[in-house]
Amino acid sequence: IPVVTTVTQAVLVAKAAPNLPAQTHINAAPEKKAEPVKKVPVKPDRHFELMCSFDMGYSNWTESGELALQTVAATMCMRKNLCLMLLGVPAKIESDALDKARIRTVQEFFSQNGLVATKSPERTRTLEDGSDPGVVCQVLLEHDRELRDYFLLREEGETLRLSGATRCLVDMLEQDFETVRDEQ
């Protein structure tokens, strides 16, 4: 390729040699290849669960169940972008009607606290052991980009700087809730 120093020379070379590759700049430096940008998956890799236990055969929660509901409500108030789903966990001998009544009771608790909780599309879990039946409160990260990205990047060994309030919430989620890994 001939080296040109003026626009007039460039036009003459272009007319004389139409098969030569076009140059956008005179004496242009070679192009650098861009490094691929690492994409963070859109879907979170985890959610957090806390069980609100109920008395066997009844639709009133236990003392520890009430503490669990208060913990979930505090968490949801700290981050309005979190999503809350409820999943029934009845004992084998309990009816579907009792399970639905418990879910409604928990929904009413959250509604009275200005929070929205919907029934999980997941299939009801049945207790196998002798633990208390109840309702699992699932805290989902789908609509909270900062928390979703934080956990995804941390899993890959990278860091994302968090504010003090968000760091406090992360600690709360990891200490008070059960972390459930979602399939990707």
Salt bridges, closest charged atoms under 4 A:
ASP45 OD1 - ARG46 NE 2.93
ASP45 OD2 - ARG181 NH2 3.14
GLU49 OE2 - HIS47 NE2 2.88
GLU49 OE2 - ARG125 NH2 2.76
GLU94 OE2 - ARG102 NH2 2.63
GLU122 OE2 - ARG125 NH2 3.11
GLU128 OE1 - LYS92 NZ 3.34
ASP144 OD1 - ARG79 NH2 2.70
GLU146 OE1 - ARG79 NH2 3.08
ASP149 OD2 - ARG145 NE 3.57
ASP149 OD1 - ARG148 NH2 3.01
GLU155 OE1 - ARG46 NH2 3.08
GLU155 OE1 - ARG181 NH1 3.30
GLU156 OE1 - LYS38 NZ 3.31
GLU158 OE2 - LYS38 NZ 2.89
ASP171 OD1 - ARG167 NH1 3.58
GLU174 OE2 - ARG154 NH2 2.60
ASP182 OD1 - HIS47 ND1 2.77
